[in-house]
Amino acid sequence: MAAKKNAELEINEQIRDKEVRVIGAEGEQLGVMPVREAQQLAHDADLDLIKIAATATPPVVRIADYGKYRYELLRKEKEARKNQHTTELKEIRMTPNIDTNDLNTKLAAARKFLEKGNKVKIALRFRGREMSRMNQSKYILDDFGEKLSDIAIVDKSAKVEGRNMAVVLSPKK
């Protein structure tokens, strides 16, 4: 995408507009002038004329070194990608006969995930005879969601998926 964006930039003789708003090499406004005059200013400064805002009226051009300008754009995009946070779906698995201390450990792990901004899927796994008592174990998931209600909201309520029953929690904004 970065290469595509840079390919769209018009420089020097590629700029076909009649009049443009010119920004100088030091960032100062030079005003609106014909393209030929702006190209001459860029040529005299031994720099390039780069169209930076094509949709503006009149279009905005900058007098700068094209290679350096492109490098700065790529660096800013890389920095933006580095700082963005993607939300992950973390899964916590339990069985219906979970003990209180184990449940508290799972709650602490879920709380940690939610505080980091991730969604959490709590899955209750049933095996063998546990399958016959699926509906009676739903309270475990409800309690789990209730205990985390201060920092989370229930995205998807308890739903049976094969041998599992799952709830999805997402952090409050």
Secondary structure by P-SEA (a helix, b strand, c coil): caaaaaaaccccccccccbbbbbcccccccccccaaaaaaaaaaacbbbbbcccccccbbbbbccaaaaaaaaaaaaaaaaaabbbbbbbbbbbcccccaaaaaaaaaaaaaaaaabbbbbbbbbbcccccccccccaaaaaaaaaaacccccccccccccccccbbbbbbcc
